[in-house]
Amino acid sequence: MVRAAAFATKLPVDLKETLDRVCVKLGLRKNYVVETALREKLEDLLDANDLQQAMAEATGFHPWRGIRRTLA
């Protein structure tokens, strides 16, 4: 069994109403929709952060002439 904790937040009224309508129309539980959306957003944020770190750590472009001089 998955452990769960309560999570409360305030949402704009229009977003809450849209969530309610979509869940009723598609027969989904609000908890499932919110949990799924939050997991996906967190994964996207972590992926973007990893990409930014990789770009910052990349050595960048080095012209061949400069590399050839250091090897000679």
C-alpha positions, 0 to 999 in steps of 0.5 A: 500500500502506498503511503499518502499525505494530505496536500492542500493548496489554493487554486484560481477559481477557473482552474478548479472549475475546469478540473471539476468539469474535466474529471466529471466528463472523463470519469476521473478522480481529481486526486489522480489528475493532480498527482499525475500532473504534479509528477510530470511537471516535477520530472520536466523541471528536473530534466530542464535543470539537468540540461542547464547543468550539462550545458554549463559544464560543457566545454563548448566549441574549440577550433581545430587549430587550437587543439592541434597546437596543444597536441603538438 
